[in-house]
Amino acid sequence: MKRRLSLLELIVILMLVAACGPTPSPTQPPKVVPVHTTLRLFLVDSYTEDDFWSQQVRVGILETLARSGYATVDGTLELETFYMDMRHVSAIEDVKPVALQAIERLVDFQPDIVIVSGEEATRTVIPLYVDSTLPFVFCGFVGDPSSYGLDLPNVTGVVEVLHPVQTVAMAYAFVEDAQRYLLLSDGSVSGRARALSTYLTLGQSEYGTSTFSFKTVREWSDWRKTVLTEGKEVDFILLAGSQGVVDDAGSLVDERDVIAWMFAYSPVPVFALSNYAVVNGAVGGLVSYGYEEGVSVGNVVLRLAAGEMPADIPIRGPERNLLAVNLASTRRWNLRIPITFPIAARIYGTELAAQGGQ
């Protein structure tokens, strides 16, 4: 029989992980980097301008640069963005033609530094670009950079660190007498990458493969069927990714609608690895947060602008993590929140109307 963490152990682990990394004091702003020239940045984003995760990354980058003297309003920062619109794509080969378009725009812009955001952009633009003197900074990428040819002297970045073990531990604390769960992710490029990373991490933990089933589902009709049927065989669902679900025509289904439908119809509680899913109706988790990735990318850009070389800046995760709980969802599934959780967690209360019925 597998050993479960005691509640006290769980709380300590979650609070330590959630609090890891330096937290800037509001009374001590970051040191200002002297601005000697205009900084030209080219941002290749895997998704779209209105994608929530993309917006959060962009805000984190721009706010961090502005605090150190680089801003578009005064001309010290020139930023051009290329949006690839690849959230729905399931094969990395389908990304490459758009990556070549991004590179063409990049060459025309002649930036000082290039930021590539998202799994799709990172795995295509960097390997396809031939000039090894131009600094690249990636983010929103899950996995081993060396496996995709990203271990180059002109490349550094911020990996997206997932926390499935801590999130599953949280679910066991919330769901009384839970034994088995379903690991569920969408079938997009990024969704499958998140699912594989989650599967491997959980397989090496006490919450190993004997305690969960694993599904990647691309189409919306199959997604709903999976939740309704396989959800009855488990005690909770862990979402690795839900941003790349598509309808029968191949068009992207808004993640808010996906989560809202699960809020309304899932037979068991839903936990998640992304902040956006918790905001919109998942119970909670130790989640990835685009804004924090953007802040970390901004700090890397500042180091490069100050003269450091990409090879001297270690690839690492974001500086802080976020423990999130949605109170409306705990009420929806009649879950009891351990009394110490609100101390460490960001609390949401979102409740959305489901679209599309069962």
RAKA-V604178 format. One record per helix or strand. SS is the DSSP state (h for helix, s for strand). FROM is the first residue (numbers start at 1). TO is the last residue. If there is no record, write none. Layout:
((SS,FROM,TO) (SS,FROM,TO))
//
This chain:
((h,7,18) (s,39,45) (h,52,67) (s,77,83) (h,92,94) (h,96,109) (s,113,117) (h,119,128) (s,135,141) (h,145,148) (s,155,159) (h,164,174) (s,181,186) (h,189,203) (h,209,211) (s,212,217) (s,219,219) (h,220,233) (s,236,241) (s,246,246) (s,252,252) (h,255,265) (s,269,272) (s,274,274) (h,275,279) (s,284,288) (h,290,305) (h,310,312) (s,316,317) (s,322,326) (h,327,332) (h,341,344) (s,346,348))
//
